[in-house]
Amino acid sequence: VVIHPDYRGDGLGVLAVRAAIDWIRERRVPEMKRRKHLVETIAQMARFNPFFEKVGFKYLWETKSGRPVLYYPITSEGRRYIEEFLEKDTYARVHRGKLCVPTYGSVDKISSPIRLKNVTKRYSNLLDVKGLRPEIRDVLVAFGVRSRVIQREVLRNVTMEIDPGEIVCVVGISGAGKTTLLRLIVGAILKLRDSRYVPDYGTIEVPGNARVGVLIPGELEPEFGSESILEHVYRKCKNIYMAVEILNKCGLSDAVLYRAKYHELSTGQKERAKIASVLAERPNVLIIDELGSNLDVLTATRVAKKLGEICRSAGITVIAVTHRAEVMKAIAPDKVIYVGYGTCYYEKVR
C-alpha cells in the first residue's frame, strides 16, 4: 500500500500498518508450526521518521550492516519478551525502545508580550493627471480630478497586546489594514527603517529576545534556489535529523519530496515548503499573511492544522492573516483580531 504524501500527515499510513498487523494476527501461514508473537521490520528510514513507532513498534537492536530492527507484539508473550529485553540488555536500557528522537523541541518563548500603544498608520497618495494619455486625462478632468492628495488612516490609535506563545488570527475585509499591522510588527522586531514598516504615531514594544520568521507573499518570504527542499532546510538548521523532522511535520514526508526542487512542487507543497523553511530558522515569532489563500479547502485546512500543532508544541507566537473560516478553525487560535475602518479590536477564543 502506498499512501500519497499529501495524506500521510493525516495518519492513513499508520492505519494501513495497523490493518496489516491485524491481518497477520488473525491468519496463520501453513508452514508455521508455532504461534506468532512478534512482527518484525527492518527499516533505515525509521531513524528519521517515527512512523513505525507511532504504530507501536519498539526498537531493539541493529543488524550487522547497521540497519535498525523494530518489533511489534501481537501477543502478551511477545510484549513480555520485548519488555524484558529492554530491561536486561545493556544497550537497550539506554535507548528504551526509542529510535527516532525529536530534535526540534521547544523554542525560547518571547520574554514579554508584543505591545502596540496608540499606533496610527496613514498612507498618502498624490493623484495627478500629468503624463496620462489624453483620453484618460479627459475622463478624470470631467470628474473634477486634476491633482489631489489622498490620505487614509489604515490604523488609528490601535492599542493591544499579543502574549508569548499565543496563536493569533487577523481578519478583516480587503484593504482594511491587516498586512499593514503585520508590517509594523515585523518592522519593530527587525528594526526596519522603511516607512512601510514604521508607524506614523504611537509605539510598538517587542521583547529583546524576539526572533521573527516572516511570510508576506511577494514581499518577505524565503528564497529557494536550485537546491533540493531537504538541502534548503538542512542549510538553515544545520541538523539533518531536524531537517527531516521539520519537513515531516509540515506534511512533506516523502523521499521524493525531500529531493524535489521548489519549482517542482505543487501549490500546496510550495506553501508547506515555505513554512518549513521559516521553521528551520527556529523563530519564536511567526508572522504569515494570507495563510492558505491559494489552496483548496482540504489542503488549506491540513496546512493550518499542522502549523497550529507545530507552533503550539514549540511555544512559537503566531500572528496569521486569513480570510477563510475553515483555516481559522483548523489553526485553533487563542485570539482573533478584527481590523477595519482604521480600528482594531480583539477577542479571546481559548
C-alpha positions in Angstrom: 0.0 0.0 0.0 1.4 3.4 -1.0 -0.1 6.5 0.7 0.1 9.7 -1.2 2.5 12.2 0.5 -0.2 14.8 0.9 -2.3 12.4 3.1 0.5 10.9 5.3 0.2 13.6 7.9 -3.5 12.5 8.4 -2.4 9.1 9.8 -3.5 7.0 6.8 -0.2 5.2 6.7 -0.4 4.3 10.4 -3.9 2.9 9.8 -2.6 0.8 6.9 0.2 -0.7 9.0 -2.2 -1.4 11.9 -4.6 -3.2 9.4 -1.6 -5.3 8.2 -0.8 -6.2 11.8 -4.4 -7.3 12.4 -4.2 -9.4 9.2 -1.0 -11.1 10.5 -2.5 -11.6 13.9 -5.7 -13.3 12.6 -4.1 -15.5 9.9 -1.7 -18.4 10.1 0.9 -19.4 7.5 0.5 -23.2 6.9 4.3 -23.8 7.2 4.4 -22.2 10.6 4.2 -24.8 13.4 4.4 -22.3 16.3 2.2 -19.4 17.2 3.3 -15.9 16.1 4.2 -13.5 18.8 6.0 -10.6 17.1 6.0 -8.6 13.9 9.5 -7.6 12.7 10.5 -4.7 10.4 14.0 -3.6 9.4 13.9 0.0 8.1 16.7 2.6 7.8 14.1 5.3 7.4 12.9 4.7 10.9 15.9 6.7 12.1 14.4 9.8 10.6 10.7 9.2 10.7 8.9 7.8 13.8 6.3 6.2 11.5 6.6 2.7 12.9 7.0 3.9 16.5 3.6 5.8 16.1 2.1 2.4 15.3 3.6 0.9 18.5 6.8 -0.8 17.2 9.8 -0.9 19.7 13.4 -0.5 18.5 15.5 -3.4 19.9 18.8 -3.7 18.0 20.6 -3.2 14.7 21.7 -5.7 12.1 25.4 -6.3 11.4 25.1 -3.8 8.5 23.7 -1.1 10.8 20.1 -1.2 10.0 17.6 -0.8 12.9 15.3 -3.7 13.8 11.9 -2.9 15.3 9.3 -5.3 16.8 5.6 -5.1 17.4 4.0 -7.5 19.9 0.8 -9.3 18.8 0.5 -11.4 22.0 1.1 -10.8 25.7 4.0 -13.2 25.5 5.6 -11.1 22.7 5.0 -7.9 24.8 6.7 -9.5 27.8 9.7 -10.6 25.7 10.2 -7.0 24.4 9.8 -5.5 27.9 12.3 -8.0 29.4 14.8 -7.3 26.6 14.6 -3.6 27.1 15.1 -4.0 30.8 18.0 -6.5 30.7 20.1 -5.6 27.5 22.8 -3.1 28.3 22.4 -1.2 25.0 18.6 -1.3 25.1 18.5 0.1 28.6 19.9 3.3 27.2 17.5 3.8 24.2 14.4 2.2 25.9 13.0 1.2 22.6 13.1 4.7 21.1 14.9 5.2 17.9 13.7 8.4 16.3 14.0 11.1 19.0 12.6 14.6 18.2 15.2 17.2 17.8 13.2 20.4 17.1 11.8 20.6 20.6 10.7 24.0 22.1 12.0 27.4 21.3 12.6 30.1 23.9 9.3 31.9 24.1 9.4 35.7 23.7 10.1 37.1 27.2 7.2 39.5 27.3 4.1 40.4 25.2 4.2 42.4 22.0 2.6 45.7 22.9 1.0 48.2 20.5 0.2 51.6 22.1 -1.8 54.2 20.3 -0.4 53.1 16.9 -1.5 55.1 13.9 -0.5 54.5 10.3 -1.5 56.7 7.3 -1.0 56.3 3.6 -0.8 59.3 1.3 -1.0 59.3 -2.5 -0.8 62.1 -5.0 -3.3 61.7 -7.7 -2.1 63.7 -10.7 -3.3 63.6 -14.3 0.1 64.7 -15.8 1.6 62.1 -18.1 -1.6 60.3 -18.7 -3.0 59.6 -22.2 -5.3 62.4 -23.3 -8.5 60.3 -23.3 -7.7 59.1 -19.8 -6.9 62.6 -18.6 -10.2 63.9 -20.1 -12.2 61.4 -18.2 -10.6 62.3 -14.8 -10.9 66.0 -15.5 -14.6 65.6 -16.3 -15.0 64.2 -12.8 -13.1 67.2 -11.3 -9.8 65.4 -10.7 -6.7 67.3 -11.7 -4.4 67.0 -8.7 -5.4 65.7 -5.3 -3.7 64.2 -2.3 -5.5 61.2 -0.9 -4.8 60.4 2.7 -6.2 57.4 4.5 -5.7 56.2 8.1 -5.3 52.5 7.8 -4.8 52.0 11.5 -5.9 54.6 14.1 -4.9 54.6 17.8 -4.5 50.9 18.0 -3.7 49.5 21.5 -3.3 45.8 22.1 -1.1 43.0 23.4 -0.1 39.7 22.0 1.1 37.3 24.7 4.0 34.8 24.4 3.1 31.6 22.8 -0.3 32.8 21.6 -1.7 31.8 18.2 -3.5 34.9 16.8 -5.6 35.2 13.6 -6.1 38.6 12.0 -9.3 39.0 9.9 -11.0 41.8 8.0 -12.1 42.9 4.5 -9.5 43.5 1.8 -7.7 46.8 2.3 -8.7 47.0 5.9 -5.1 47.2 7.1 -4.3 43.5 8.1 -1.0 43.4 6.1 -0.1 46.9 7.4 -0.5 45.6 11.0 1.9 42.7 10.2 4.4 45.0 8.6 4.6 47.3 11.6 5.2 44.3 14.0 7.9 42.9 11.7 9.5 46.4 11.4 9.6 46.7 15.2 11.3 43.3 15.6 13.7 43.7 12.8 14.2 47.5 13.3 13.5 48.3 9.7 13.6 51.9 8.6 11.5 51.6 5.5 8.4 53.9 6.0 6.1 50.9 5.3 7.3 49.2 8.5 7.2 52.2 10.8 4.1 53.7 12.5 3.4 57.4 12.0 2.4 57.7 15.7 2.5 55.5 18.7 4.9 52.8 19.8 5.3 49.1 19.4 7.2 47.3 22.1 8.8 43.9 21.3 10.8 41.7 23.6 14.6 41.7 23.2 14.8 38.0 22.5 12.2 38.1 19.7 13.4 36.1 16.6 10.8 36.5 13.8 10.1 34.3 10.8 8.0 36.1 8.1 5.9 35.0 5.2 4.4 38.0 3.4 3.9 36.8 -0.2 5.9 38.8 -2.8 7.5 40.9 -0.1 9.2 39.0 2.7 9.4 35.2 2.2 12.1 32.5 1.8 14.1 32.3 -1.4 14.6 28.9 -3.0 17.4 28.3 -5.4 18.3 25.2 -7.4 18.9 23.1 -4.2 16.5 20.4 -3.1 14.0 21.1 -0.4 15.9 18.9 2.1 19.2 20.7 1.3 17.5 24.1 1.7 16.1 23.2 5.2 19.3 21.5 6.3 21.3 24.5 5.3 19.2 26.6 7.7 19.0 24.3 10.7 22.4 22.6 10.4 21.0 19.3 11.6 19.9 16.6 9.1 17.6 14.8 11.7 15.9 18.1 12.5 15.6 19.0 8.8 13.7 15.7 8.1 11.6 16.2 11.2 10.6 19.7 10.1 9.6 18.5 6.6 7.7 15.6 8.1 5.8 17.9 10.4 5.0 20.2 7.6 3.4 17.4 5.5 6.4 16.8 3.2 7.1 13.4 4.5 8.4 11.6 1.4 11.8 11.0 -0.1 10.6 12.1 -3.5 9.7 15.5 -2.0 12.9 15.6 0.0 14.9 15.7 -3.2 12.5 17.8 -5.2 13.3 21.4 -6.1 10.9 24.2 -5.1 9.7 24.8 -8.7 8.8 21.1 -9.0 6.3 21.2 -6.1 2.5 21.6 -6.3 1.0 24.9 -5.0 0.1 23.3 -1.7 3.5 21.7 -1.3 5.2 25.1 -2.0 3.2 26.6 0.8 4.3 23.9 3.2 7.9 24.2 1.9 7.8 28.0 2.8 6.6 27.2 6.3 9.3 24.5 6.7 11.9 27.0 5.5 10.8 29.6 8.1 10.5 27.0 10.9 14.1 25.8 10.2 15.3 29.2 11.4 13.7 28.3 14.8 11.8 31.6 15.3 9.8 32.4 18.4 7.5 34.7 16.5 6.0 33.6 13.2 4.1 36.1 11.0 2.1 34.9 8.0 0.0 36.9 5.6 -2.9 35.2 3.7 -2.4 31.8 5.2 -3.9 29.2 2.8 -5.3 31.7 0.4 -4.2 29.9 -2.7 -5.1 26.4 -1.5 -8.2 24.3 -1.9 -10.3 23.8 1.2 -8.9 20.4 2.2 -5.2 21.4 1.7 -5.6 24.7 3.4 -7.2 23.1 6.4 -4.5 20.5 6.6 -1.7 23.1 6.4 -3.3 25.3 9.0 -4.0 22.4 11.4 -0.4 21.2 11.2 1.0 24.7 11.6 -1.1 25.2 14.7 0.1 21.9 16.2 3.8 22.6 15.5 3.8 26.1 16.8 1.7 25.4 19.9 4.0 22.5 20.8 7.2 24.5 20.2 5.9 27.7 22.0 6.1 29.9 18.9 3.9 33.0 18.9 1.9 33.1 15.7 0.2 36.1 14.0 -1.5 35.0 10.8 -3.9 36.8 8.4 -6.6 34.7 6.8 -9.9 35.3 5.0 -11.1 31.8 5.4 -13.3 30.4 8.2 -12.1 26.8 7.8 -8.4 27.9 8.1 -9.1 29.9 11.3 -11.0 26.9 12.7 -8.2 24.5 11.8 -5.4 26.6 13.3 -7.4 27.0 16.6 -6.3 30.5 17.6 -6.2 31.8 21.1 -7.2 35.3 20.0 -8.8 36.8 16.9 -8.0 40.4 15.9 -10.6 42.2 13.8 -9.3 45.0 11.5 -11.4 47.5 9.7 -12.0 51.2 9.1 -8.8 52.2 10.9 -9.8 50.4 14.1 -8.7 47.1 15.7 -10.3 45.1 18.4 -9.8 41.6 19.6 -11.4 38.8 21.5 -10.1 35.8 23.3 -11.2 32.5 21.8 -9.4 29.9 24.1 
